[in-house]
Amino acid sequence: MTDSGAESGARRNVGAPILAVTDLTVEFDTPEGIARAVDAVSFEVSPGETLAIVGESGCGKSITAMSILRLVPSPPGRLVSGTARLDGTDLLAIPEHQMRDVRGRDIAMIFQEPMTSLNPVLTVGYQIAETVRRHERLSRRDARARAVEMLQLVRIPEPARRASEFPHQLSGGMRQRAMIAMALVCNPRIVIADEPTTALDVTIQAQVLELLRDLQERLQTAVVLITHDLGVVAETADRVIVMYAGRKIEEASVDVLFADPQHPYTQGLLASVPRLAGDEARTRLTEIPGMVPPLTALPRGCAFAPRCARASAQCREAPPELGDVEAQHRVACWHPGQEP
Amino acid sequence: MTDEIPVLQVQGLTKYFPVAKKLFGGPTRYVHAVDGVDLHVGEGETLGLVGESGCGKSTVGRTILRLLTPTTGTIRLLGDDITTLRNRELRPHRARMQIIFQDPFSSLDPRMKAGTIVGELLNVHERLSRAERDERVASLFDRVGLRVSQMQNYPHEFSGGQRQRLGIARALSLNPKLIVCDEPVSALDVSIQAQVINLLADLQQEFGIAYLFIAHDLAVVEHISDRVAVMYLGRIVETAERRELFANPQHPYTESLLAAVPVPDPTRRSDRQILSGDVPSPIDRPSGCHFHTRCPYATEQCKVETPVPREVGDGHVVTCHLR
């Protein structure tokens, strides 16, 4: 059992960023009008670091990730602006054939639902070997051996036998582990994990998260973890970005974000999670009133203003810019801080 | 337990589903989805039923409502044995028990107006004039936090949280004594989840409804339940009062289930004990205690002998050889 980030404060010593996303804006054409799914989002991630992007459905967290890999279908999607630099190369500007070399080799993706992202008519071993052979000159036999090795690494029992099985023959947890094996087989420098454990039971989730942490430690992979589960964030992330209606509204180290959230939405989110409280008395959950506005009809000012107890005329007038609270802690709010 | 008749009393409930036979016969095999479950829910009480996917918790809920026919066992609703009643005899009992489903997207008829969906049960069970019915439906909309004007809308015009409110209004319409809540908030975002959980708690206070609250999210279950039962492969392995179960879990499975929940607090990153392996298939179940294949403390006895429930404290029942 590894105890990766037990030390508090700066969780890991991280080097220069490997991926820098700047001013990413993505729009979709919908029958209701133009929906700006991602609005001027910037972030960086360094080797060995886990960056969590949190938010509720429709906040743009998945689209952000998919845009970096250029997996957003166009039309209806459209990249309006932004760069995503991997070691200085802007992934959003290179030709598609070059991008195909990046996917799987430099940046790999783990999806939420392994049943729909694995090919049902090919064996698990074949699919992993195929990924290797796409990027490296290897014989079928060697690629196959690598696949089995990888399955062993993600702790699938009897890896040689499992490699010849089809996805439906594996349990949910095993399928997710096979997906991780496929993502890691080319030793990518960045792994984007989109809700990697949401479809799994808690005991299996714990296994998969531990495995991811372990592999990251060993391979110094940068991980972008997309999730709505604040428990998973607290357990695995180094830094956290909170998104709401397409915008980054707060960014901080995981300790700071949970201890001293500045944005009223972050505060509401943290307060509305039921916690295992031991023997404390039962309290009423804090609600965030109302719901997320549709992206095609966002208010003029701050998108959270209609649900926010602190909203002022200023909030309804103009959207707040991201500003520094302190080093490494930024928030986009006109009235940040703890409730008076 | 008091002397009152519980709203729901279930004894020795089993539900087996046959699995398709091989082409040339062979013995019929069964999925033992529910395998000898005892539970009771008192008036105005919430019993949380937790377990991982495939443990049979939803089948328990559906069998209790007689949406499925039990294989063996008895189900008593307010003292009346409803285990073997036929359709017509069952109808008056159906009005007293309702269900709220997990997926608010597939449990509402997309071609019916919201008001009609909520009023449908009133049409079946009560003789009301149209005006009376509309009035009842309007007050239900108001009670669950929907606008009365939304009665004219179709399900697709509602958000996930609002659809769940529709499901709740519908379940409430006949003033039931028992509502089976089958993962009612697991499809919702956290901020909306909190709204729905609070609404369910308020309604219970107001109308004294008993809930059988089926969920896999332990934090949600702890929040809403008075007592909690933990299921594993068709059997209840532990039942206790809420605080007792979470503070003092006795069964090794409950222990590891609690340890596996990620805590939303980065200063408490756990150095936890992680359960290895997967849940075995409910067709080829392990012998003896079903949990012995994953249990860190399993002995020879566990592999051979099926443990029986034992009371270890006030209302705290554990099914384990070692406790």
Contacts between the chains, C-beta under 8 A, distances in Angstrom:
chain1	res1	chain2	res2	distance
A	1	B	271	6.6
A	1	B	272	7.9
A	1	B	274	7.1
A	3	B	269	7.7
A	3	B	271	5.3
A	5	B	266	7.9
A	5	B	269	6.1
A	6	B	269	6.0
A	6	B	271	7.4
A	8	B	267	6.4
A	56	B	189	3.9
A	56	B	190	7.0
A	56	B	191	6.5
A	56	B	192	7.9
A	57	B	160	7.9
A	57	B	189	5.6
A	171	B	278	4.7
A	171	B	279	8.0
A	172	B	53	7.6
A	173	B	278	5.7
A	174	B	278	7.0
A	201	B	52	3.9
A	201	B	53	5.7
A	201	B	216	6.7
A	201	B	279	7.6
A	202	B	52	7.2
A	202	B	216	7.2
A	202	B	218	7.2
A	202	B	257	6.4
A	202	B	260	4.3
A	202	B	261	5.6
A	203	B	52	6.6
A	203	B	256	6.3
A	203	B	257	6.5
A	203	B	260	4.7
A	203	B	274	7.5
A	203	B	275	4.4
A	204	B	52	7.9
A	204	B	278	7.0
A	205	B	260	6.9
A	205	B	262	7.5
A	206	B	259	7.8
A	206	B	260	4.1
A	206	B	262	7.6
A	206	B	272	7.0
A	206	B	274	4.9
A	206	B	275	7.3
A	207	B	274	5.8
A	207	B	275	7.6
A	207	B	276	7.3
A	209	B	262	7.4
A	210	B	274	5.9
A	228	B	189	6.6
A	228	B	190	6.9
A	229	B	262	6.9
A	230	B	190	7.4
A	230	B	264	4.3
A	231	B	219	7.9
A	231	B	261	6.7
A	231	B	262	3.3
A	231	B	263	6.0
A	231	B	264	4.6
A	232	B	262	5.1
A	233	B	264	7.5
A	234	B	262	6.6
A	234	B	263	6.3
A	234	B	264	4.9
A	234	B	265	5.5
A	234	B	266	4.4
A	234	B	268	7.9
A	234	B	269	7.4
A	235	B	262	4.4
A	235	B	263	7.1
A	235	B	266	7.7
A	235	B	269	5.9
A	235	B	270	7.5
A	237	B	266	7.8
A	254	B	266	4.5
A	255	B	266	5.2
A	255	B	267	6.8
A	258	B	264	7.2
A	258	B	265	6.2
A	258	B	266	5.2
A	258	B	267	7.7
A	259	B	267	7.7
A	268	B	191	6.3
A	269	B	190	6.3
A	269	B	191	6.4
A	270	B	264	7.1
A	272	B	190	5.2
A	272	B	191	5.1
A	272	B	193	7.2
A	272	B	194	3.8
A	273	B	190	5.6
A	273	B	194	8.0
A	273	B	219	7.2
A	273	B	264	5.3
A	274	B	194	7.6
A	274	B	197	7.1
A	274	B	217	7.8
A	274	B	219	4.2
A	274	B	220	5.2
A	274	B	222	7.0
A	274	B	223	4.1
A	275	B	219	5.7
A	275	B	263	7.5
A	275	B	264	6.3
A	275	B	265	8.0
A	276	B	218	6.3
A	276	B	219	5.2
A	276	B	222	5.8
A	276	B	246	6.3
A	276	B	258	6.9
A	276	B	261	6.0
A	276	B	263	7.0
A	277	B	222	6.8
A	277	B	246	7.7
A	278	B	243	8.0
A	278	B	246	6.2
A	278	B	247	5.5
A	279	B	243	4.7
A	279	B	246	7.4
A	279	B	247	4.7
A	282	B	223	6.7
A	284	B	198	6.1
A	284	B	201	7.4
A	285	B	194	4.0
A	285	B	197	5.7
A	285	B	198	5.7
A	285	B	223	6.9
A	286	B	194	6.5
A	287	B	191	7.0
A	287	B	194	4.7
A	287	B	195	4.8
A	287	B	198	6.1
A	288	B	191	3.8
A	288	B	194	7.3
A	288	B	195	8.0
A	289	B	195	7.9
A	291	B	159	5.5
A	291	B	161	6.4
A	291	B	191	8.0
A	291	B	192	6.6
